[in-house]
């Protein structure tokens, strides 16, 4: 059970009117707590506009990169797009390949094999560029730490444009252009773009320089939305704009790969950020986790519908296989924790021979969520240790790892996720180093807590409130679905178990009853006495449609039972 903490409740909100529409004070209160504290900012939240995107030329080296691509176009040079094997890298590569080909450029691509080459601009990718007589490499979602590889390309008379969003180390590669909003010398107004988001800014700048219609740069926002949501970037500022517009494009996308994915997943009637993150994204990621990501990229590039259907189904099969491997490793990881004192440490570091590197990030994420600790899952093979790290809020895992970089051969990532490699002989020292660093972090960081927006009585749940809650989409990191506190709710009707492990019940408060669904709480049915049991809960509000009728339903995130 976590500690429930209300977000700032010291504000007093009132109804406001924007564009002739009255916005309830409850909605205004939530938005004020999230930093949207003026009518203008609230209007921008509800009606984000592509005209509010930042000038791409504010990014370091953007002008150089665009001029170099135009030179390649004029000189009929061949370009290699070097992507990454996750959804962010794949969508970013598809975005650049599609747009550069539309401009008449000769483009090929390279996606490294996760298991054989690991993350980043690879020597094999540079060899491919040499073999294909490419004079320019553009990286997507990688390259910020590729000092040796960029030097190798330069020695072979190949220019490199790095297009990335990972936090660079102190020394930057000597690339022709280094486009990364996280550069320490960057003045770009928004630092949190995904890799595909940075690629989109390059496309946007290229269209502007060539005086192409702005609308053409926006045609592939469906790709930007998918890559951004799956990479779990904050859905605020530019990310909110491109994801909102991109999601709206997906149901009517002209990209046959999307059409095939929607058919395969049964999502032909529309998608949300949830569907991108938990239904479509895992399928795009799956092949790259198990072998290589070429089929996922082919799916997003093909114009053959029958081929797209075959590829989409193949990715679904890969995803099922991935789930099986992941579950096995997760059970083994939990067994290690139970037979050791691993969860007593502030950073849980688990390692075992033969663990599949492709799923270790997901395993680390599950372990981290279960124990509310940063977690690192590592695979042992000969003298090499490779793996992935996932973290908890307010603990920057990449910063922690960088503190121990003297023990590592490779590492890189974000505040909440990282990859790393080290020698087996240094594993114990690394474990000690990480936990020594964590001891310097405030202890409250490691206490599980759940934030909710405000307490809300059933009487305040109106049709107007439900209407405006829908407009918080796309929801995700930094813009979660609003969560409310319900107190002293009486269980009425007959509770029952639905799905695999969910509890369906009705809750009454002050003579108003609402249906509710408590996820993963089926066991609680044994602790409920109808008419007597009362609960406190954290819940979100959704609308359920059945036979053309809409009804409000409470989706319970956490529940505390008060037995009579």
NUVEXGU-500839 format. One record per residue (C-alpha): x, y, z; residue number from 1. Coordinates in steps of 0.001 Angstrom, whole numbers, plus 500000, padded with zeros to 6 digits. Layout:
NUVEXGU-500839
X,Y,Z,NUM
...
//
This chain:
NUVEXGU-500839
500000,500000,500000,1
501329,503423,499123,2
500971,506713,500927,3
498257,508822,499279,4
499297,512430,498800,5
497143,515224,497441,6
498670,517614,494955,7
498622,521270,495999,8
495193,521870,497520,9
495820,525421,498676,10
494396,526988,495541,11
490848,528251,495171,12
489447,527720,491697,13
486312,529069,490068,14
484499,528261,486844,15
485937,530093,483838,16
484614,530620,480325,17
486792,530011,477272,18
485494,530283,473705,19
481956,530446,475047,20
482327,527188,477009,21
482139,527109,480800,22
484929,525028,482330,23
484009,523622,485770,24
486105,524793,488712,25
487152,521183,489394,26
488878,521040,486005,27
490380,524490,486531,28
491728,523381,489917,29
493448,520317,488420,30
495011,522352,485628,31
496206,525068,487997,32
498005,522407,490034,33
499720,521275,486812,34
500979,524741,485985,35
498198,525898,483655,36
497276,528804,485886,37
495929,531403,483452,38
492962,531280,481047,39
495414,531531,478126,40
497431,528489,479290,41
494240,526529,479952,42
493031,527328,476452,43
496384,526155,475037,44
496041,522910,477017,45
492592,522124,475654,46
493304,523388,472146,47
497001,522805,471358,48
497997,524156,467969,49
500695,523188,465515,50
501408,526911,465209,51
502714,526751,468789,52
505581,524417,467840,53
508986,525965,468490,54
511217,527173,465686,55
513375,524135,464759,56
516306,526427,463923,57
516621,527282,467621,58
518264,523867,467989,59
522078,523796,467821,60
523499,522824,464406,61
520061,522599,462754,62
521047,525094,460048,63
524246,523122,459317,64
522348,519829,459162,65
519691,521161,456798,66
522266,522777,454504,67
524237,519513,454384,68
521145,517510,453413,69
520276,520040,450695,70
523855,519764,449407,71
523443,515976,449303,72
520214,516443,447377,73
521838,518786,444843,74
524914,516566,444432,75
522857,513358,444232,76
524718,511850,447178,77
523540,508687,448898,78
522460,508911,452551,79
522327,506165,455185,80
519779,506531,457991,81
521114,504743,461084,82
518264,504066,463485,83
517814,502172,466719,84
515954,498939,467427,85
513212,500294,469712,86
509936,501963,468719,87
511374,505464,469061,88
514312,504652,466790,89
512184,502720,464296,90
509534,505426,463939,91
512240,508088,463698,92
514036,506158,460958,93
510764,505605,459054,94
510020,509340,459332,95
513379,510401,457870,96
513471,507710,455191,97
509967,508600,453969,98
510537,512351,453922,99
513995,512295,452343,100
512757,509958,449624,101
509855,512323,448934,102
512462,515025,448322,103
514176,512797,445759,104
517158,511718,447859,105
518795,508312,447485,106
518321,506789,450953,107
519156,503445,452556,108
518999,502440,456200,109
520656,500389,458889,110
519190,499135,462186,111
521668,497432,464559,112
520957,494025,466065,113
520299,494460,469792,114
521872,491137,470773,115
524932,491243,468515,116
525761,494956,468360,117
523952,496604,471237,118
522776,500201,471327,119
524179,503064,469307,120
525890,503989,466063,121
527656,500758,465158,122
530822,499835,463302,123
528699,497562,461107,124
526486,500491,460230,125
529494,502519,459141,126
530760,499547,457115,127
527358,499408,455410,128
527636,503112,454536,129
531111,502540,453061,130
529908,499499,451115,131
526953,501411,449668,132
529110,504476,448906,133
527117,506747,451199,134
528729,510121,451910,135
526352,511091,454720,136
525000,509208,457748,137
522083,510571,459756,138
521557,508862,463112,139
518140,508649,464752,140
517742,508127,468505,141
521467,507431,468927,142
524932,508850,468298,143
525435,511347,471124,144
528207,509271,472676,145
529599,507693,469488,146
532982,509448,469541,147
535006,506558,468073,148
532369,505613,465497,149
531953,509180,464203,150
535746,509467,463918,151
535798,506223,461928,152
533144,507568,459544,153
535086,510792,459108,154
538262,508883,458279,155
536276,507244,455481,156
535088,510635,454158,157
531553,510229,455506,158
529871,513128,457288,159
527628,512305,460257,160
524588,514233,461411,161
523653,513099,464911,162
519918,513379,465524,163
519340,512249,469110,164
517708,513025,472457,165
519809,511035,474934,166
521784,512968,477497,167
525266,513538,476032,168
528399,512894,478048,169
530967,515641,478683,170
532791,515052,475387,171
530726,515208,472202,172
531539,513295,469011,173
533112,515411,466287,174
530045,515095,464049,175
529286,517395,461127,176
526161,518423,463043,177
524984,517462,466528,178
521228,517977,466878,179
520232,517220,470453,180
518069,519467,472682,181
519823,518052,475756,182
523211,519474,474783,183
524557,521452,477723,184
524955,524497,475456,185
521430,524182,474048,186
518969,527065,474375,187
516139,525158,472729,188
512939,525909,474717,189
511907,522255,475227,190
514415,519556,476156,191
512172,516476,476411,192
511516,515454,472810,193
511745,511779,471923,194
514241,510671,469278,195
511454,510681,466683,196
510530,514174,467917,197
514038,515441,467153,198
513842,513750,463734,199
510543,515548,463155,200
512168,518899,463978,201
514802,518137,461323,202
512048,517389,458797,203
510219,520558,459843,204
513380,522642,459357,205
514115,521022,456002,206
510621,521818,454717,207
510928,525400,455913,208
514328,525887,454259,209
513057,524397,450985,210
509857,526448,451259,211
507727,523345,451136,212
504147,523572,452516,213
504113,523189,456318,214
501319,520635,456015,215
503689,518210,454279,216
505940,518181,457347,217
502926,517206,459458,218
501870,514222,457338,219
503853,511753,459456,220
502809,512916,462910,221
501254,509465,463373,222
504819,508110,463562,223
505861,510898,465941,224
502924,510126,468243,225
503701,506406,468382,226
507426,506809,469050,227
506923,509563,471629,228
504290,507722,473679,229
506193,504430,473700,230
509416,506185,474734,231
507524,507588,477760,232
508527,511211,477248,233
506582,513889,479174,234
503347,514631,477321,235
503571,518381,477734,236
504651,521316,475537,237
505653,520170,472024,238
505147,516505,472865,239
501494,517123,473763,240
500953,518964,470480,241
502533,516382,468166,242
501042,513395,470017,243
497530,514872,470066,244
497611,515635,466341,245
499398,512384,465541,246
496871,510209,467359,247
494037,511888,465467,248
495771,510922,462201,249
496201,507218,462979,250
492625,505946,462288,251
492738,507540,458830,252
496467,507115,458210,253
497493,506486,454618,254
500390,504407,455921,255
499375,500795,455210,256
501464,499560,458140,257
499200,501451,460532,258
496107,500124,458774,259
497405,496563,459179,260
498246,497128,462854,261
494767,498499,463543,262
493215,495470,461843,263
495496,493071,463723,264
494720,494626,467107,265
491022,495370,466549,266
491531,499113,467040,267
489921,500301,463830,268
487496,502596,465694,269
490159,504788,467255,270
493194,504808,469510,271
494368,506601,472636,272
497797,507033,474180,273
497039,503859,476182,274
496631,501832,472972,275
499895,503188,471568,276
501792,502428,474772,277
500352,499040,475649,278
498937,497491,472464,279
500720,498789,469354,280
504076,499800,470852,281
504919,496380,472334,282
504364,494799,468916,283
506739,497250,467220,284
509314,496616,469947,285
508987,492829,470023,286
511049,491787,466994,287
513905,494089,468008,288
513913,492537,471467,289
514082,488966,470158,290
516358,489358,467108,291
516387,492476,464879,292
513923,495249,464152,293
513948,495128,460371,294
510432,493715,460017,295
508984,496484,462221,296
510642,499151,460084,297
509536,497388,456902,298
505965,497414,458211,299
506068,501201,458603,300
507619,501688,455146,301
505823,499169,452942,302
503076,500248,450539,303
501856,496699,449984,304
498782,495971,452141,305
499046,492199,451901,306
502695,492338,452981,307
501751,494712,455802,308
499158,492250,457125,309
501726,489442,457154,310
504228,491620,458999,311
501662,492885,461523,312
500635,489340,462389,313
504274,488283,462644,314
504887,491089,465142,315
501932,489879,467223,316
503467,486400,467362,317
506819,487923,468359,318
505067,489846,471108,319
503501,486676,472510,320
506910,484974,472478,321
508421,488011,474212,322
505800,487825,476961,323
506670,484184,477658,324
510417,484864,477916,325
509809,487958,480046,326
507525,486105,482492,327
510085,483334,482960,328
512906,485782,483724,329
510656,487846,485982,330
509807,484785,488079,331
513507,483932,488312,332
514293,487516,489336,333
511683,487428,492103,334
513079,484082,493291,335
516551,485640,493575,336
515100,488494,495609,337
513264,486130,497978,338
516387,484067,498664,339
518692,487059,499149,340
518601,490497,500688,341
518496,492220,497288,342
515336,494179,498093,343
516916,495563,501257,344
519297,497583,499101,345
518278,500962,497746,346
519115,499811,494215,347
518114,496242,493323,348
520741,494694,491031,349
520016,491191,489729,350
522166,489090,487415,351
521968,485591,485987,352
523523,483486,483250,353
521456,483176,480095,354
518892,485901,480699,355
517663,487260,477361,356
519019,490798,476999,357
516068,491897,474876,358
513522,491765,477698,359
515632,492887,480655,360
514314,496447,480522,361
510743,495222,480992,362
511799,492868,483790,363
513667,495683,485542,364
510577,497868,485184,365
508344,495221,486804,366
510790,494634,489655,367
511103,498379,490212,368
507313,498775,490335,369
506880,495814,492725,370
509525,496899,495233,371
509583,500652,494609,372
513329,500680,494132,373
515515,501443,491122,374
516199,498046,489548,375
518900,496751,487207,376
518565,493376,485461,377
521759,491947,483959,378
522641,489007,481771,379
525938,487182,482428,380
527793,485776,479442,381
531463,484827,479753,382
533260,487902,481106,383
530639,490382,479881,384
527649,491689,481846,385
524913,493540,479920,386
521534,494787,480951,387
518967,497471,481552,388
517988,499751,484413,389
514641,501277,485341,390
513943,503755,488094,391
511377,505345,490384,392
510289,509005,490395,393
512898,511456,491713,394
515811,509020,491288,395
517843,509746,488149,396
519190,506330,487239,397
521514,507554,484469,398
523085,510098,486800,399
523584,507335,489388,400
525170,505050,486793,401
527421,507838,485535,402
528752,508168,489078,403
530048,504597,488649,404
531199,504965,485032,405
534780,504057,485939,406
533490,500476,486323,407
531604,500408,483012,408
532556,499826,479413,409
529291,501350,478092,410
526226,503118,479413,411
523600,505671,478431,412
519984,506619,478898,413
517469,508918,480552,414
516457,509793,484097,415
514155,506766,484316,416
515802,504213,482021,417
519308,503226,480986,418
521384,500495,479388,419
524834,499423,480531,420
527689,496984,480025,421
530598,496031,482278,422
533123,493312,482995,423
531968,490479,485251,424
534859,491060,487663,425
533524,494567,488354,426
529943,493519,489129,427
530282,493463,492916,428
532097,496799,492908,429
529389,498259,490672,430
526646,497020,493010,431
528430,498624,495955,432
529051,501868,494054,433
525409,502222,493035,434
524130,501668,496535,435
526706,503995,498026,436
525396,506693,495673,437
521780,505848,496607,438
522576,506222,500311,439
523149,509902,499605,440
519618,510303,498246,441
516823,511397,500597,442
515146,508381,502218,443
511656,509654,501367,444
512504,509051,497690,445
512223,505308,498379,446
508807,505502,500064,447
506009,504527,497694,448
503501,507301,497260,449
500556,507918,495004,450
499597,511438,494060,451
495976,512312,493458,452
494534,515515,492109,453
491813,516212,494685,454
489048,514743,496796,455
485811,514527,494832,456
482350,513623,496066,457
479987,511648,493838,458
477659,514671,493728,459
480392,516605,491900,460
480643,514025,489112,461
478553,515729,486434,462
478235,515259,482683,463
480196,518516,482212,464
483046,517184,484346,465
483170,513903,482402,466
483130,515860,479127,467
486210,517921,480025,468
488105,514975,481519,469
488186,513434,478028,470
490187,516430,476824,471
493122,515585,479078,472
494115,513060,476408,473
496768,512270,475409,474
497626,511283,478960,475
500904,509861,480178,476
504096,511007,481866,477
503776,514559,483290,478
500136,514641,482182,479
498475,511672,483898,480
494781,510950,483781,481
493228,512889,486718,482
492927,510791,489876,483
490492,511552,492695,484
490036,510531,496309,485
486725,509012,497378,486
486083,508652,501111,487
483719,506469,503101,488
482046,504831,500117,489
479486,502108,500827,490
479625,498888,498799,491
476172,498125,497378,492
474766,495605,494945,493
476517,492304,494378,494
480298,492470,493749,495
481678,490008,491224,496
484964,489043,489609,497
485401,489969,485950,498
488226,489429,483508,499
491302,487711,484879,500
491594,489413,488253,501
489330,492439,488490,502
486576,493307,490945,503
483351,494874,489678,504
481157,496552,492277,505
478976,499581,492959,506
479865,502307,495428,507
477361,504627,497071,508
478064,507985,498604,509
475296,510250,499952,510
472517,508319,498177,511
474268,508338,494795,512
475641,505009,493532,513
478132,504546,490704,514
479548,501391,489092,515
483244,500803,489733,516
486007,498506,488526,517
488972,497727,490785,518
491873,496389,488727,519
493760,493411,490129,520
491679,493356,493318,521
489550,490227,492775,522
490748,488729,496089,523
489066,491558,497990,524
485657,490088,497202,525
486122,487825,500251,526
486522,490871,502496,527
483363,492675,501402,528
480051,492520,503235,529
477459,494264,501085,530
475744,497149,502842,531
478294,497195,505644,532
481741,497413,504092,533
483007,500913,503330,534
486045,501841,501297,535
488344,504743,500625,536
489707,504739,497110,537
491724,506539,494468,538
489901,506481,491155,539
489710,507965,487703,540
486490,508619,485806,541
485629,507075,482456,542
482637,506660,480207,543
481424,503199,479273,544
479259,502597,476198,545
476883,499662,475908,546
474097,499272,473331,547
474403,502939,472433,548
474011,504147,476017,549
476775,505908,477892,550
477335,505597,481607,551
479948,506911,483991,552
482196,504336,485628,553
484847,504714,488310,554
488163,503021,487594,555
489731,502305,490967,556
493521,502585,491117,557
493944,501827,494833,558
491457,500802,497494,559
491474,500707,501276,560
488764,498550,502892,561
487281,499623,506203,562
485740,496490,507685,563
482689,496874,509970,564
//
